[in-house]
Amino acid sequence: MIFRKLLFLLAGATVLAVSAGVVVVALAFALYAGVTPYVGRPGAAAIVAAAAAILIGIVGFLLTRMGRRRPVAARKPGEGETITDRVFDFVRARPVTAIAGSVAAGILAVRNPGYLGSLIRAFVEGREHPRRRR
């Protein structure tokens, strides 16, 4: 059941990617056809190339802005650490271990669905965070 949903999710993502490619090609062709009477074939090709370069530049700029780390607000001493904070701290500290653990947990969860609940419970009730020990 989970594997089937994963396959449909991947198929849907593939369809969206292919559709986006078709739309970009259609828009490039429409731009070419629209400017050809005014600037000729070489000029229209240059305009399409310039439009593609501008689009790539804008997307690249947005992706680099999204990839920057934002400053994290300091936690107050009495404020409890949430489960998401613990997960993100673990993934930042040990990314390879986190990836390997998630793949292993996924395989085991497919074979034994009851395992997933015990895994989540073990993570939530885990040991005390190293920074809090004194």
N, C-alpha and C positions, 0 to 999 in steps of 0.2 A: 504494500500500500504506500509506504513512504517512498520507496524506490520509484513507483509509478508517478507519484506527485513530482518527484525530482526530475524525472524525464520530461514531464509536461512543462515544468518550469523552464528547463533548458531549451525545449522546443519553442516555447513562447519567446524566450530571449533571442533565439536565433531568427525567428520570424520578424521580430522588431528590428534587429540589426540589418537584415536584408531589406526590409521596407525602407529604413532610413537611407540605405545606399541607393535604392531606386529613386527615392525622392530627390536626393542630391543630384543624381545624374539627370533627372528630368528638369530640375531647376537650371542646371548648367546648360542644357540644350535649349531651354526656353530663353535664357539670357542671350545665348549665342544667336538664336534666330531673331530675337528682338532688336539687337544692336547691329546686325549685319548690314541692313540697308543704309545705316548712317555712317559706319566706319569701315566697311568692307570686311572680307573674311579674315585677313591677318589681324586687323584691329579688334574684331569680335573675339578671336581666339585669345588675344592679349587681355581683353577685359574679363573674359571667363577665368583666365589664369590669375589675374589680380583679385577677382572676387573670391576664388578658392584660397589664395594666400591670406587674404583678410580674414576669412572664416577660420582658417587654421590658426592664425595669430590670436583671434579672439578666444577660441576654444582652449588654446595653450595657455593664455593668460589666466583664464578662469580656473583651469586645472591647477596651475601653480599657486594661485591664491587659496584654493581649497586645501592644498596639501600642506600649508604652513600650520605649525602648531600655535594654537592660541594660548596665551598665558592662563594658567589654571589658578583660580582663586584659592588662597590658602584656607585650609580647613580650620575651623575654630576648635579649641581644645575639647570642649564638651560635645562637639558634633560627632555623631556616629558615622562610621564608614559604611556606605551602602554596598550591596552585592555587586553592582555595576562598577563601583570604584575598585573593588578587589579584583574583578575580572580584568579591567583595563590595566591596572598596575601589574598583574601577572603577565599579561600579553606583552606589555612594554618591556618588562624585565627579561622574559624568556620566550621570545617569539617562536623559535623552532620547537621548543617543548610544547607550547600551546597548540601549534598546528598539528604536531604528531598526536598529542592527546585528544584533540577534537576529531581527528580522523579515526583514531582507535575507538573513541566513544561512539562515533557514528556507526561504525561497523558493528560494535557490540549492541548498540541500541536497535539496529535492524534485526539482529539475530535474537535478542532477548529484550523486548520493550520494557519489562519491569526493571531492567538495569538502569535505564535513564533516570528514573525517579530516585534510586539510591545514589546515583552519581551526583545529581543536583543537591540532594540532602547532605552528602558528604562535603560538597564544596561550600554550602551555606553554613554548615556547622563546623567548618574546618578549624584549624588551630589559630591561635591569636596572631595578629599581624606583627611582623618583626619590629616595626617602628614603635609599637606600643609597649613592648617589653621594657621593664626597668628594674 
